[in-house]
Amino acid sequence: MTPRRKKHIQRVSGVLFFLYLAVLIYFLFFADEYGRTPSVEMRYNLVPFVEIRRFLVYRKVLGFRAVFLNVYGNIIGFLPFGFFLPAMHRYFRRAYRTVSVSFLFSCGVELTQLVTRRGSCDVDDVILNTLGGLLGYLLFALSRRLARRTAPGQKDSGTPAERG
């Protein structure tokens, strides 16, 4: 891949990342339909897996939408975070760096929700968001590997039997 093409991909990834962050911040702090109106009391959970277990055990009572948004929505919501960071900058091409930043950003979001009393501060959200960041990173790594394998001008090494 040419340096010019790499720079273009980094720029596009940067723009998409900041658009993603704007949408994410809206949903995390301002979307009334997701319970982001200011609350009088602080709502928080510091015990791991309590809320995840509750949503999965009572999924029939709570309904598909509630379970999907609270469990899978946290994972899906952070997939782009883990995907765009390494696409924007090569520093994040190490999984532990991307996952660490996903974890720290998620902690920042949860603490901000606690202090502003918009939403609830939940350790399970940090776990699920970090998992989403990891899965996003894995999607990036897979797409990068596939792009390298199918890039024009690259020799396909074939299967081990064909090389053999």
PyMOL commands that set and color helices and strands:
alter all, ss='L'
color gray80, all
select helices_A, chain A and resi 3-29+32-34+50-57+59-62+64-88+90-93+95-116+123-150+160-163
alter helices_A, ss='H'
color red, helices_A
select strands_A, chain A and resi 44-45+121-122
alter strands_A, ss='S'
color yellow, strands_A
deselect
rebuild
show_as cartoon
